[in-house]
Amino acid sequence: VQVVESGGGWGQPGGSLRLSCAASGSIRSIVVMGWYCQAAGKERELVALISSCGMTTYENSVQGRFTISRDNDKNTVSLQMNRLKPEDAAVYYCKAVDSWANDYWGQGTQITVSS
């Protein structure tokens, strides 16, 4: 099973970035896909989740700025990040959870926010 993120990089405060993630391989039905972030010296924490039926959950600080979406047929998930803030800078990880509650993580992609 592979989970691969793309789209990381540099953004300006107030700007936008879009992250994408694709899960492939011998993976059972994916129930939940989501994004987590880990800033330097901090624990990995939830950013946003989306279920197979489209229910979403957002961490408070990104609510209204970030939008998560997915394509169930392609096992892909995206994170549209708008109105970026310096504190959004972190390594962002994609996670897929299958119907047997197995977690699959991507390798992470770095987001830098600076002017």
BAFI-3210 file (N, C-alpha, C; in Angstrom, 3 decimals, decimal comma, padded with zeros to 6 digits):
// residues 115
n [1|2|3|4|5|6|7|8|9|10|11|12|13|14|15|16|17|18|19|20|21|22|23|24|25|26|27|28|29|30|31|32|33|34|35|36|37|38|39|40|41|42|43|44|45|46|47|48|49|50|51|52|53|54|55|56|57|58|59|60|61|62|63|64|65|66|67|68|69|70|71|72|73|74|75|76|77|78|79|80|81|82|83|84|85|86|87|88|89|90|91|92|93|94|95|96|97|98|99|100|101|102|103|104|105|106|107|108|109|110|111|112|113|114|115]
n.u [000,849|000,540|000,728|000,702|001,707|001,340|002,121|003,070|005,027|005,977|004,216|002,647|001,722|-001,728|-002,078|-002,617|-002,508|-002,515|-002,929|-002,500|-003,369|-002,845|-003,951|-002,865|-002,586|-002,815|-005,329|-007,919|-011,402|-011,552|-012,337|-012,020|-010,290|-007,631|-005,899|-002,991|-000,845|002,504|004,376|007,650|009,153|006,760|003,790|002,222|-000,766|-004,329|-005,655|-007,744|-010,488|-012,199|-015,022|-016,115|-018,638|-018,648|-018,692|-017,205|-014,496|-012,878|-009,958|-010,059|-008,593|-008,300|-010,748|-013,029|-011,017|-009,533|-010,281|-011,355|-011,496|-012,566|-012,098|-013,756|-013,702|-011,189|-009,566|-008,420|-007,507|-007,843|-006,546|-007,477|-005,935|-006,489|-006,027|-003,570|-001,555|001,348|001,607|000,604|002,617|004,284|005,003|002,946|000,849|-000,729|-003,394|-004,900|-007,619|-008,682|-011,492|-010,998|-009,841|-007,163|-004,364|-002,871|-000,118|001,199|004,378|004,789|004,699|006,285|005,180|005,732|005,298|005,695|006,613]
n.v [-001,187|002,157|005,543|008,659|011,952|015,175|018,482|020,192|022,954|026,349|029,144|032,346|034,474|034,768|033,728|030,855|027,282|023,972|020,693|017,317|013,846|010,427|007,135|003,853|000,441|-002,751|-002,234|-002,172|-001,274|002,153|004,014|006,447|009,423|011,707|014,661|015,494|017,512|018,370|020,408|021,774|020,374|019,758|017,770|015,504|016,523|016,638|017,953|017,920|015,766|013,419|011,482|008,479|009,049|011,723|013,333|015,817|016,904|019,441|020,923|023,509|025,874|025,927|025,866|027,119|028,195|026,147|023,474|020,219|017,517|014,628|011,858|009,084|006,926|007,019|006,905|009,245|012,278|015,716|018,864|022,019|024,924|027,975|031,508|031,493|031,185|032,075|030,243|027,947|026,575|023,560|020,023|018,178|015,428|012,777|010,576|007,412|005,387|002,121|-000,198|-002,066|-000,680|-000,148|001,956|004,006|005,820|008,702|009,971|012,537|016,080|019,166|022,307|025,664|028,888|032,133|035,594]
n.w [000,000|-000,868|000,069|-001,148|-001,045|-002,580|-003,771|-001,840|-000,500|-000,828|000,452|000,568|003,342|003,649|001,174|-001,024|-001,100|-002,434|-001,482|-002,433|-002,355|-002,899|-002,555|-003,070|-004,253|-002,580|-001,054|001,249|001,388|001,740|004,499|005,827|005,013|005,465|006,692|008,479|010,507|011,394|013,190|013,737|016,531|017,718|018,435|016,138|014,639|014,064|011,051|009,096|008,296|006,195|005,515|003,790|002,947|002,767|005,050|007,029|009,118|010,885|012,223|014,639|014,061|011,325|010,257|007,927|006,416|005,226|002,983|002,681|000,394|-001,469|-003,721|-004,014|-005,775|-006,889|-004,725|-003,637|-001,964|-001,251|-000,100|000,125|000,815|002,031|002,640|004,054|006,995|008,918|010,987|009,908|008,769|008,415|008,399|006,384|006,557|004,905|005,590|005,323|006,192|006,465|006,114|008,021|009,983|009,641|009,476|007,049|006,122|004,483|003,298|003,974|003,388|003,016|004,161|003,835|005,072|004,381|003,974]
ca.u [000,000|001,273|000,004|001,671|001,243|001,975|001,607|003,645|005,929|005,998|003,091|002,702|000,597|-002,894|-002,135|-003,257|-001,816|-003,389|-002,268|-003,221|-002,879|-003,421|-003,679|-002,904|-002,082|-003,784|-005,957|-009,344|-012,268|-011,111|-013,454|-011,702|-009,022|-007,453|-004,620|-002,427|000,353|003,456|005,340|008,916|009,107|005,398|003,153|001,388|-002,139|-005,321|-006,058|-009,084|-010,838|-013,413|-015,458|-016,477|-019,917|-018,472|-018,711|-015,900|-014,112|-011,751|-009,385|-010,662|-007,809|-008,360|-012,157|-013,325|-009,873|-009,133|-011,374|-010,941|-012,390|-012,022|-012,684|-013,786|-013,363|-009,752|-008,844|-007,618|-008,024|-007,157|-006,728|-007,324|-005,520|-006,623|-005,722|-002,501|-000,939|002,670|001,501|000,230|003,838|004,485|004,968|001,576|000,782|-002,007|-003,690|-006,075|-008,047|-009,555|-012,643|-010,506|-009,193|-005,727|-003,928|-001,812|000,389|002,136|005,710|004,770|005,124|006,568|004,548|006,390|004,510|006,489|006,458]
ca.v [000,000|003,423|006,810|009,624|013,341|016,093|019,839|021,020|023,991|027,653|030,034|033,625|034,728|035,197|033,019|029,539|026,091|022,804|019,411|016,157|012,580|009,260|005,836|002,812|-000,852|-003,723|-001,533|-002,464|-000,106|003,260|004,618|007,836|009,978|012,967|015,357|015,855|018,315|018,307|021,497|021,441|020,292|019,539|016,509|015,475|016,800|016,579|019,147|017,700|014,400|013,280|010,094|008,027|009,656|013,159|014,081|016,421|017,419|020,347|021,518|024,838|026,968|025,918|025,937|028,295|028,517|024,934|022,617|018,866|016,859|013,339|011,089|007,714|005,958|007,078|006,894|010,453|013,325|016,987|019,878|023,378|025,758|029,393|032,480|030,875|031,900|031,523|029,089|026,759|025,917|022,264|018,893|017,693|014,003|012,208|009,284|006,671|004,356|001,191|-000,699|-002,863|000,278|-000,051|003,290|004,093|007,185|009,151|010,308|013,922|017,125|020,368|023,577|026,844|030,109|033,314|036,679]
ca.w [000,000|-000,917|000,216|-001,661|-001,054|-003,515|-003,725|-000,791|-000,952|-000,173|000,213|001,280|004,244|002,897|-000,097|-001,093|-001,577|-002,519|-001,298|-002,947|-001,834|-003,546|-001,948|-004,090|-003,834|-002,054|000,058|001,402|001,281|002,579|005,213|006,146|004,578|006,166|006,729|009,767|010,370|012,493|013,191|014,385|017,975|018,212|018,108|014,948|015,012|013,005|010,316|008,545|007,917|005,401|005,439|002,445|002,562|002,641|006,306|007,265|010,437|010,767|013,413|014,761|013,489|009,862|009,859|007,119|005,541|004,506|002,536|002,310|-000,544|-001,873|-004,818|-003,492|-006,824|-007,152|-003,434|-003,516|-001,091|-001,450|000,928|-000,381|001,943|001,698|003,702|004,817|008,097|009,235|011,884|009,141|008,313|009,056|007,484|006,292|006,278|004,498|006,188|004,865|007,138|005,751|006,857|009,142|010,885|009,407|009,073|006,050|006,135|003,478|003,778|004,418|002,463|003,791|003,830|004,401|004,861|004,714|002,992]
c.u [000,887|000,315|001,007|001,046|001,975|001,399|002,162|004,536|005,770|004,765|003,269|001,556|-000,559|-003,065|-002,773|-002,272|-002,825|-002,543|-003,151|-002,576|-003,594|-002,993|-003,822|-002,344|-003,185|-004,447|-007,439|-010,129|-011,825|-012,322|-013,221|-010,369|-008,857|-006,046|-004,255|-001,214|001,225|004,468|006,571|008,756|007,744|004,898|002,393|-000,057|-003,051|-005,523|-007,487|-009,253|-012,072|-013,754|-015,834|-017,817|-019,861|-018,548|-017,305|-015,735|-012,882|-011,239|-009,828|-009,900|-007,855|-009,790|-012,423|-012,194|-009,462|-010,377|-010,813|-011,972|-011,758|-012,768|-012,626|-013,339|-011,861|-008,914|-007,904|-008,308|-007,196|-007,440|-006,438|-007,080|-005,553|-006,298|-004,663|-001,970|000,445|002,592|000,991|001,460|004,083|004,715|003,553|001,589|-000,635|-002,188|-004,946|-006,357|-008,991|-010,638|-012,251|-009,723|-007,677|-005,415|-002,799|-001,404|001,277|003,442|005,792|005,260|005,224|005,797|005,288|005,543|005,341|006,320|007,785]
c.v [001,239|004,592|007,898|011,005|014,117|017,478|020,703|022,100|025,260|028,453|031,301|033,726|035,331|034,491|031,650|028,475|024,951|021,549|018,311|014,895|011,451|007,997|004,768|001,511|-001,739|-003,150|-001,873|-001,176|000,978|003,935|006,111|008,205|011,324|013,500|015,688|016,734|018,165|019,429|021,079|021,461|020,033|018,162|016,628|015,678|016,829|017,949|018,996|016,235|014,435|011,802|009,751|008,611|011,172|013,976|014,568|016,874|018,281|020,759|022,981|025,928|027,013|025,991|027,232|028,726|027,337|024,135|021,271|018,270|015,528|012,773|009,635|006,690|005,882|006,977|008,085|011,439|014,578|017,917|021,230|024,284|027,217|030,250|031,914|031,803|031,297|030,278|027,830|025,976|024,657|021,229|018,343|016,244|013,613|010,853|008,693|005,567|003,416|000,632|-001,633|-002,004|000,255|001,361|003,182|005,562|007,463|009,574|011,749|014,879|018,432|021,559|024,685|028,063|031,296|034,352|036,989]
c.w [000,000|-000,744|-000,124|-001,712|-002,143|-003,292|-002,623|-001,370|-000,151|-000,537|001,024|002,263|003,449|001,570|000,018|-001,555|-001,624|-002,391|-001,875|-002,408|-002,567|-002,815|-003,025|-003,528|-003,323|-000,824|000,078|001,305|002,259|003,190|005,417|005,506|005,255|006,095|008,180|009,511|011,609|012,325|013,972|015,900|018,571|017,805|016,786|015,372|013,793|012,365|009,825|008,185|007,035|005,297|003,998|001,993|002,594|003,915|006,616|008,711|010,239|012,146|013,454|014,008|011,963|009,348|009,100|006,202|004,676|004,120|002,097|001,374|-000,958|-003,066|-004,378|-004,535|-007,059|-005,879|-003,319|-002,582|-001,329|-000,279|000,292|000,811|001,499|002,905|004,636|005,899|008,369|010,112|011,178|008,676|009,113|007,970|007,539|005,831|005,888|005,169|005,562|005,876|006,422|006,672|007,995|010,128|010,785|008,918|008,061|005,950|004,940|004,126|004,273|003,356|003,252|003,248|004,574|004,074|005,319|003,623|002,316]
res [v|q|v|v|e|s|g|g|g|w|g|q|p|g|g|s|l|r|l|s|c|a|a|s|g|s|i|r|s|i|v|v|m|g|w|y|c|q|a|a|g|k|e|r|e|l|v|a|l|i|s|s|c|g|m|t|t|y|e|n|s|v|q|g|r|f|t|i|s|r|d|n|d|k|n|t|v|s|l|q|m|n|r|l|k|p|e|d|a|a|v|y|y|c|k|a|v|d|s|w|a|n|d|y|w|g|q|g|t|q|i|t|v|s|s]
***
